[in-house]
Amino acid sequence: MTIEDQKKCAEIFHMITGEETNPEDWNDSAGALLSEMVAKHRECSGAMDFVPRPAGFKPDLGYLVKQAYGAFKHHCSNDKRSAYSVCLVATGPIKRQIEIALATGE
């Protein structure tokens, strides 16, 4: 893994988890796990985009259309500013494996 690859891995990990890592600690094993984590996170986030948000009132057809439009718009945009907390929990075991790979160098 090149130094540039290591920096990118550290940056991607930070974007998903909010945690800083030393780019020099990244290795092929941790990079492969990060790839798996990103794939699972994207799958989870894509599904969560289509979950309607709760209304403070009895939803009518207009509310449902607005929710469907918002979900479709968010799904099609490249604006993925935040990670859904449920997706972070779902990818937690992989995150832990990455932390171990970074600590052990394996």
PyMOL commands that set and color helices and strands:
alter all, ss='L'
color gray80, all
select helices_A, chain A and resi 3-17+23-25+28-48+61-76+85-90+92-104
alter helices_A, ss='H'
color red, helices_A
deselect
rebuild
show_as cartoon
